[in-house]
Structures are given as structure tokens and as C-alpha cells.
Amino acid sequence: MVPDFDLTETAVRSWVNQADAGSRDGLSTSEREELSRLRQENRRLQADVDLLKRASPREVSDAELAEKIKQVWADSDGTYGSPRVHHELLARGAVCGRRRVRRLMRIGGREGRCKKRWRKTTIADPAAQTETLDLLQGRFGPGEVLDAVYVGDITYIATWEGWAYLATVIDLASRRVVRWTMADHMGTELIADALDMAVSQRRQPAGATFHSGRGCQNTSHR
């Protein structure tokens, strides 16, 4: 007795796929899928090639110059601005203008770094005492008595409106900034104002000394 076969559509398709590689002409299912993937990848590559073909000669030249600028700027550790980059490019045989270099550096987010300019903050006074009194004798370590010894110095700060000068007065015992003043000059009153404010609010010990870093002055309470 011949058994009955349940020939469903799913079963027939399964048999066809199994025999696809050897019993049918053409490609197998997996080969067709791979061919489809390769065709899609080829279309993407062709689109990229077409895009490059549409780029103008100017854009291509800018891209090449931008790479040279990047190299020169990197060789300078990021310190060269457009004038020095332009000069170096010319020395290396590149043909370009300064404005073009500046534009490409701006687009690439590259700018030079200027070294901090040195400012002279100590001006000798010919009429000042030639031998300063060193009341501290080099004892600059923290002390136990507050408001007994003050030290201070002057520094300068670059701002959008010019140079600003900062004078500070520090208590050696606590290392706390007692007072500070700021002005657009470094005259005597800049330091005197900071010292006067510090002395006026101190706790009145037996005596106090102010050291400016260039000599000492006795500032015992009056």
C-alpha cells in the first residue's frame, strides 16, 4: 500500500531550496542574497565617486592646502598663527596667500598661542634706603601668633581693558590673605592701601612686621 503524502506548499518550497544548489540552473538563495548586498555596496561606492567628481578644483586645492597647514601647525606644537604658518608654507614650496591660510586655519579651528609677555613690576627708587632692614631674618615659616607677621607681593593680570595690578597682604601664621587691592598702576599707594587696611583690622599684637619680598618695614601699631 502506497502511503499518502501531505504535499503542502511549505514542504515543496523546502525541497526546492535544498536541491537549489545542484538541481537548478542559476544561483542559490544564499548566493542571490550575497549578490544583492554587493550590488547595494557598489551603488554606495559609485555615489561617493560621483560626489568627488563634482568637487571643484578650488575645493580640492583647499583640502590639499589644509593638510599642509595642519602639518606645519602640528610641527610648531600648536603655537604658530597664520602669519608664521604662511611663512613656513612658502619655505616648503607651497603657493598660497596669507588670507587663504588664515581662512583655512579658522575653518579648521587652529590658532596660534602667544607667549606671555614679561612685565617689569619692580622699579628701583634711587632715593630709597640702600640697605633694607631684614627683621624676619629669613623666618618665613608659619607661626603660632596670628596677625604678628604680614608678607605681601605684587602681581599683574592681563584683562580686556589692559594690565591690572594686584597687591596682597598675607598673615604668615594662618597663610590667610588679610587684605588685597587692585588698580591700573603699581604706585606706592597700591601697596600702602592694602597694608593700611590689613593693619587697621588686625588683632593688635605686641608688634607686627610687613615684608614685601624686597625688604622689611616695621609697622608696629601706633
Order of alpha helices (4+ residues) and beta strands (2+ residues): alpha-alpha-alpha-alpha-alpha-alpha-beta-beta-beta-alpha-beta-beta
